[in-house]
Amino acid sequence: MFDLKYVKRKRLEIGYSLKDMADLLDIKNASTYYKYENGSYSFKAEMLPKLANALDCDIENFFKEKLSKTEIKEKESCFKQEAKK
């Protein structure tokens, strides 16, 4: 699952405006870039290297692991057990 919140957070951390991102990704204007960042449009695979370069991160950072509720509970249980040690 693509993590749009990560993209926005990284953009804001760096201090880029919507227009800056549009320019870096060769998107015609800030309004169109905003539609990508808010999920109205989907980032295309060929855009990801430029996006990663602009945000100084790896492409894999854009994807968050989707876990079932059972998997989440299992991981939480493991973390709690590790913390007790």
Stockholm file with secondary structure:
# STOCKHOLM 1.0

chainA/1-85         MFDLKYVKRKRLEIGYSLKDMADLLDIKNASTYYKYENGSYSFKAEMLPKLANALDCDIENFFKEKLSKTEIKEKESCFKQEAKK
#=GR chainA/1-85 SS CBCHHHHHHHHHHHTCCHHHHHHHTTCSCHHHHHHHHTTSSCCCGGGHHHHHHHTTSCGGGGBCCCCCHHHHHHHHHHHHHHHHC
#=GC SS_cons        CBCHHHHHHHHHHHTCCHHHHHHHTTCSCHHHHHHHHTTSSCCCGGGHHHHHHHTTSCGGGGBCCCCCHHHHHHHHHHHHHHHHC
//
